């Protein structure tokens, strides 16, 4: 069947047909391809970032292994009593070396976030001058032992600030889990 349409209507029908064909082509081919391209570009960017991180990890491998080896060597002993004794004797040694008065050392075992380690948390109270207490803190921080200062508080015991009281909370790392109590 042949339609006898005037030129204007023919042009409109052809234009409408072209528009419908372009819409179908866009819906079926162009839009899905564009979405796939964007998804692939995002995935490629993520993979490039992952590869860069991996290369950095490989480059840091020796340093990381050395740090882990140092942590294993300097971690507290597996025996809890021996670990406590080592930490307390270290505090005593640092206190005597710096002429400060240690009034108390209170150790307490804590479970780690994972079952692969435990922490010995010590509350240390000491009295001395600013130079002696700061040197004591320095020695704790720079000890080869796996110790970390979690909290520091200083208060003055006289009107001139010559005699200070230091309160430290120090955590020591032990690379074995805390034993469960028998009931």
GUDOLO-566652 format. One record per residue: residue number from 1; residue in one letter; x, y, z of N, C-alpha, C, O in turn. Coordinates in steps of 0.05 Angstrom, whole numbers. Layout:
<recs>
resi_resn_n_c1_n_c2_n_c3_ca_c1_ca_c2_ca_c3_c_c1_c_c2_c_c3_o_c1_o_c2_o_c3
NUM_A_X_Y_Z_X_Y_Z_X_Y_Z_X_Y_Z
...
</recs>
This chain:
<recs>
resi_resn_n_c1_n_c2_n_c3_ca_c1_ca_c2_ca_c3_c_c1_c_c2_c_c3_o_c1_o_c2_o_c3
1_X_17_-23_0_0_0_0_18_25_0_36_28_17
2_X_12_41_-19_28_66_-22_11_89_-12_-12_92_-19
3_X_24_105_4_11_129_15_17_153_-2_39_158_-10
4_X_-3_167_-8_0_192_-23_-2_215_-3_-24_224_3
5_X_21_223_6_22_244_25_35_269_13_52_266_-4
6_X_27_292_21_40_316_11_69_316_21_76_302_40
7_X_86_332_9_115_333_15_120_340_44_138_329_57
8_X_104_357_54_108_366_82_103_343_101_118_338_120
9_X_82_328_97_75_305_113_96_283_110_103_270_130
10_X_106_279_86_127_259_81_152_266_97_164_248_109
11_X_158_291_97_182_300_113_177_295_143_196_287_157
12_X_153_301_152_147_296_180_148_267_187_158_259_208
13_X_137_250_170_137_221_175_166_210_175_173_194_193
14_X_182_219_156_210_211_155_225_221_180_241_205_192
15_X_221_245_188_233_256_212_225_241_237_242_235_254
16_X_199_235_239_189_219_262_202_191_262_209_181_283
17_X_204_179_238_216_152_236_245_153_244_255_135_257
18_X_260_174_235_288_176_242_290_180_273_308_169_285
19_X_273_196_285_274_201_313_269_175_329_282_169_348
20_X_249_160_320_242_134_333_266_115_330_274_102_349
21_X_278_115_306_302_97_302_325_106_319_338_89_331
22_X_330_132_322_351_142_339_345_135_369_364_128_383
23_X_320_138_377_313_131_405_318_101_410_329_94_431
24_X_309_84_392_313_55_395_343_49_395_352_33_411
25_X_358_61_377_387_57_375_400_66_401_418_53_411
26_X_392_89_412_403_99_437_396_80_460_413_73_476
27_X_371_71_461_362_53_483_376_26_482_383_15_503
28_X_378_15_458_388_-12_456_419_-13_454_431_-32_464
29_X_431_6_442_460_4_437_477_25_451_495_17_466
30_X_472_50_447_490_71_457_490_73_487_511_74_499
31_X_466_75_500_465_78_529_477_54_544_493_58_562
32_X_471_29_537_485_6_550_515_6_546_530_0_565
33_X_524_13_522_553_14_518_566_36_534_588_32_545
34_X_553_59_536_564_81_552_565_73_582_585_79_595
35_X_544_61_592_544_52_620_566_31_625_579_32_646
36_X_569_12_606_590_-8_609_617_5_609_635_-3_624
37_X_622_25_591_647_39_590_653_53_616_676_52_626
38_X_633_66_627_637_80_653_644_61_676_661_66_692
39_X_629_38_676_634_18_697_663_7_694_677_4_714
40_X_671_1_670_698_-9_665_719_12_672_740_5_683
41_X_714_37_666_733_58_672_736_61_703_758_64_713
42_X_714_59_717_715_60_747_730_36_758_747_39_776
43_X_725_13_747_739_-12_756_768_-10_750_785_-19_766
44_X_776_0_726_804_3_719_818_22_738_841_17_746
45_X_805_44_745_817_63_763_822_50_791_842_54_803
46_X_802_35_800_804_21_826_827_1_824_843_-1_843
47_X_829_-14_803_850_-34_800_878_-21_799_897_-32_809
48_X_879_2_785_905_16_784_913_25_812_937_23_820
49_X_894_34_828_900_42_856_909_18_872_928_20_888
50_X_895_-5_869_902_-29_883_930_-39_875_945_-48_892
51_X_937_-37_850_963_-45_840_985_-27_852_1006_-36_860
52_X_979_-1_853_998_18_865_1002_12_895_1025_13_904
53_X_980_6_909_983_-1_937_999_-27_940_1016_-29_958
54_X_994_-46_923_1009_-71_924_1038_-67_919_1055_-79_933
55_X_1045_-51_900_1073_-45_894_1086_-31_918_1109_-37_925
56_X_1072_-12_931_1082_1_954_1086_-19_977_1106_-18_991
57_X_1068_-38_980_1071_-58_1001_1095_-76_996_1109_-83_1014
58_X_1099_-83_970_1122_-99_963_1148_-83_968_1168_-94_977
59_X_1147_-57_962_1171_-41_966_1177_-38_996_1200_-36_1004
60_X_1156_-38_1013_1160_-35_1042_1163_-62_1056_1165_-63_1080
61_X_1164_-84_1041_1163_-111_1053_1187_-115_1072_1182_-125_1094
62_X_1210_-107_1065_1233_-112_1083_1231_-96_1108_1237_-105_1130
63_X_1222_-71_1105_1218_-54_1129_1196_-65_1147_1199_-66_1171
64_X_1174_-75_1135_1152_-86_1150_1161_-112_1164_1155_-116_1188
65_X_1176_-129_1150_1186_-153_1162_1205_-147_1185_1205_-160_1206
66_X_1222_-127_1182_1241_-119_1203_1226_-109_1227_1233_-115_1250
67_X_1205_-92_1223_1189_-82_1245_1175_-105_1259_1174_-105_1284
68_X_1164_-124_1244_1151_-147_1257_1171_-164_1273_1165_-173_1295
69_X_1195_-167_1262_1215_-182_1276_1223_-168_1302_1226_-181_1323
70_X_1226_-142_1301_1232_-126_1325_1210_-128_1345_1215_-131_1369
71_X_1185_-128_1336_1162_-131_1355_1163_-158_1368_1158_-161_1392
72_X_1169_-179_1352_1170_-206_1364_1192_-208_1384_1189_-221_1405
73_X_1215_-196_1378_1238_-197_1396_1233_-181_1422_1239_-190_1444
74_X_1221_-158_1419_1218_-139_1441_1191_-141_1456_1186_-127_1475
75_X_1174_-159_1447_1148_-163_1460_1153_-175_1488_1174_-187_1493
76_X_1134_-172_1505_1136_-183_1532_1136_-213_1531_1125_-225_1513
77_X_1149_-226_1550_1151_-255_1551_1123_-268_1552_1104_-255_1561
78_X_1121_-293_1543_1095_-307_1543_1085_-313_1571_1061_-314_1576
79_X_1103_-317_1590_1095_-322_1618_1086_-296_1631_1102_-277_1633
80_X_1061_-294_1639_1050_-268_1650_1066_-258_1675_1071_-234_1677
81_X_1074_-276_1692_1089_-267_1716_1116_-256_1709_1125_-236_1720
82_X_1129_-269_1690_1155_-259_1680_1152_-232_1666_1169_-214_1669
83_X_1131_-229_1650_1126_-204_1636_1122_-181_1656_1133_-160_1653
84_X_1105_-186_1676_1100_-166_1697_1126_-158_1711_1132_-135_1715
85_X_1142_-178_1718_1167_-173_1732_1186_-157_1715_1200_-139_1725
86_X_1188_-163_1689_1206_-148_1670_1197_-119_1669_1214_-101_1670
87_X_1171_-114_1666_1162_-86_1664_1166_-71_1690_1175_-48_1690
88_X_1159_-83_1713_1163_-70_1738_1192_-64_1744_1199_-43_1754
89_X_1210_-83_1738_1239_-78_1742_1249_-57_1723_1267_-42_1731
90_X_1238_-55_1699_1247_-34_1680_1238_-6_1691_1254_13_1691
91_X_1213_-4_1701_1204_21_1713_1222_28_1737_1229_51_1741
92_X_1228_8_1754_1245_13_1777_1273_23_1769_1283_42_1780
93_X_1284_10_1748_1311_18_1738_1310_47_1727_1328_62_1733
94_X_1290_53_1711_1288_80_1700_1283_101_1722_1294_123_1721
95_X_1268_94_1742_1262_112_1764_1288_118_1780_1293_141_1786
96_X_1304_97_1786_1329_102_1801_1348_117_1784_1363_135_1795
97_X_1350_112_1758_1369_126_1740_1362_156_1738_1380_172_1734
98_X_1337_163_1742_1329_191_1738_1322_204_1765_1312_227_1765
99_X_1328_192_1787_1324_203_1814_1295_212_1818_1289_234_1828
100_X_1276_195_1810_1248_200_1816_1238_179_1836_1249_157_1838
101_X_1217_187_1850_1206_169_1870_1181_156_1858_1162_169_1852
102_X_1182_129_1855_1159_114_1845_1142_107_1869_1150_92_1886
103_X_1118_118_1869_1100_112_1892_1084_87_1888_1077_73_1907
104_X_1077_81_1862_1062_56_1857_1064_48_1828_1067_65_1810
105_X_1064_22_1824_1062_10_1797_1040_-11_1799_1044_-31_1813
106_X_1018_-7_1785_996_-26_1786_991_-39_1759_980_-26_1741
107_X_1001_-64_1755_996_-77_1730_969_-91_1728_958_-100_1749
108_X_958_-92_1704_932_-105_1700_932_-116_1672_938_-102_1653
109_X_925_-142_1669_924_-154_1642_898_-148_1629_877_-148_1641
110_X_899_-143_1602_876_-138_1586_877_-156_1561_899_-162_1551
111_X_854_-163_1552_852_-179_1527_857_-160_1503_849_-137_1504
112_X_870_-171_1482_873_-156_1458_847_-156_1442_828_-171_1448
113_X_846_-139_1422_822_-139_1404_818_-165_1390_796_-173_1384
114_X_840_-180_1386_840_-206_1374_852_-226_1394_865_-217_1413
115_X_848_-251_1390_858_-271_1408_888_-278_1403_897_-298_1413
116_X_902_-261_1388_930_-267_1382_949_-252_1400_973_-258_1400
117_X_939_-234_1417_956_-219_1435_941_-210_1460_917_-212_1461
118_X_957_-201_1479_945_-190_1503_962_-166_1511_984_-162_1502
119_X_951_-149_1529_964_-125_1537_968_-124_1567_949_-131_1582
120_X_991_-115_1576_995_-110_1605_993_-80_1608_1011_-65_1600
121_X_972_-71_1621_968_-42_1626_978_-36_1654_968_-48_1674
122_X_996_-17_1656_1007_-9_1682_1001_20_1688_1004_37_1671
123_X_991_25_1712_988_52_1722_1012_58_1739_1017_44_1759
124_X_1028_78_1731_1052_85_1745_1049_113_1757_1042_132_1743
125_X_1054_116_1783_1053_142_1796_1081_148_1806_1093_131_1820
126_X_1091_171_1799_1118_179_1806_1119_208_1814_1101_224_1807
127_X_1140_216_1829_1143_243_1838_1171_252_1832_1190_237_1836
128_X_1174_277_1822_1200_288_1815_1198_315_1804_1177_328_1805
129_X_1220_325_1792_1220_352_1779_1214_348_1750_1213_326_1739
130_X_1209_371_1736_1203_369_1708_1225_356_1692_1219_338_1676
131_X_1251_362_1696_1272_349_1680_1273_319_1686_1277_303_1667
132_X_1271_311_1711_1273_282_1717_1249_267_1707_1252_244_1697
133_X_1225_278_1709_1202_264_1699_1201_263_1669_1193_243_1657
134_X_1210_284_1656_1210_284_1626_1231_264_1616_1226_251_1596
135_X_1253_261_1630_1273_241_1622_1262_213_1627_1267_195_1611
136_X_1247_209_1648_1235_183_1654_1215_176_1631_1215_153_1621
137_X_1198_195_1623_1180_190_1601_1195_184_1575_1187_166_1560
138_X_1216_199_1570_1233_194_1546_1243_165_1546_1242_151_1526
139_X_1253_155_1569_1264_128_1570_1242_107_1566_1247_87_1554
140_X_1218_112_1577_1196_93_1572_1189_92_1543_1186_71_1531
141_X_1187_116_1530_1180_117_1501_1201_104_1483_1195_92_1463
142_X_1226_107_1490_1248_98_1473_1259_71_1482_1281_63_1473
143_X_1245_58_1499_1253_31_1508_1251_11_1485_1233_14_1469
144_X_1269_-8_1483_1266_-28_1463_1242_-47_1468_1233_-61_1450
145_X_1232_-47_1492_1209_-63_1499_1184_-53_1484_1183_-29_1476
146_X_1165_-70_1479_1141_-63_1465_1122_-49_1484_1101_-60_1492
147_X_1129_-24_1492_1113_-8_1510_1102_17_1496_1115_28_1479
148_X_1078_25_1504_1066_49_1492_1053_65_1515_1039_54_1532
149_X_1059_91_1515_1046_108_1535_1018_116_1525_1016_128_1504
150_X_998_109_1540_970_114_1532_960_140_1545_944_154_1532
151_X_970_147_1569_960_171_1582_981_182_1600_996_168_1613
152_X_982_209_1602_1001_223_1619_986_245_1633_971_261_1621
153_X_990_247_1660_978_269_1675_999_278_1695_1011_262_1709
154_X_1002_305_1697_1021_317_1715_1006_336_1733_990_352_1723
155_X_1013_336_1759_1001_355_1777_1023_365_1795_1042_351_1802
156_X_1021_390_1803_1041_403_1820_1035_396_1849_1011_396_1857
157_X_1056_391_1865_1052_385_1893_1060_408_1911_1058_407_1935
158_X_1070_430_1898_1077_454_1914_1069_478_1898_1060_476_1875
159_X_1071_502_1911_1061_527_1898_1079_536_1875_1070_551_1858
160_X_1104_526_1873_1122_536_1853_1126_516_1830_1140_522_1811
161_X_1114_493_1831_1116_473_1810_1143_459_1809_1150_448_1788
162_X_1157_459_1831_1183_446_1832_1181_416_1837_1197_401_1827
163_X_1160_408_1851_1155_380_1856_1129_372_1843_1108_382_1849
164_X_1131_353_1824_1108_345_1808_1102_316_1813_1119_300_1819
165_X_1076_310_1809_1068_282_1810_1060_274_1781_1046_288_1768
166_X_1071_251_1773_1066_241_1746_1048_216_1748_1054_198_1763
167_X_1028_215_1732_1011_191_1729_1012_182_1701_1004_196_1682
168_X_1022_158_1696_1025_146_1670_1008_121_1667_1005_106_1686
169_X_996_117_1644_984_91_1638_1000_81_1614_1000_94_1592
170_X_1013_59_1618_1031_47_1598_1021_19_1591_1014_4_1608
171_X_1020_13_1564_1012_-13_1555_1036_-28_1544_1051_-16_1529
172_X_1038_-53_1551_1059_-70_1541_1047_-93_1524_1026_-103_1532
173_X_1059_-99_1502_1049_-119_1483_1060_-147_1489_1084_-150_1492
174_X_1043_-166_1491_1051_-194_1494_1037_-209_1471_1013_-209_1469
175_X_1053_-223_1455_1043_-237_1431_1032_-264_1438_1038_-284_1424
176_X_1016_-266_1458_1001_-290_1464_975_-282_1478_975_-262_1492
177_X_954_-297_1474_928_-289_1485_928_-292_1516_944_-306_1527
178_X_910_-278_1528_906_-279_1557_892_-305_1563_871_-311_1550
179_X_902_-320_1581_890_-346_1588_863_-341_1601_859_-322_1616
180_X_845_-358_1595_818_-356_1607_819_-368_1635_833_-388_1640
181_X_804_-356_1654_804_-366_1681_787_-392_1683_766_-394_1671
182_X_797_-411_1698_783_-436_1702_761_-431_1723_766_-418_1743
183_X_738_-442_1718_716_-439_1737_708_-465_1749_690_-467_1766
</recs>
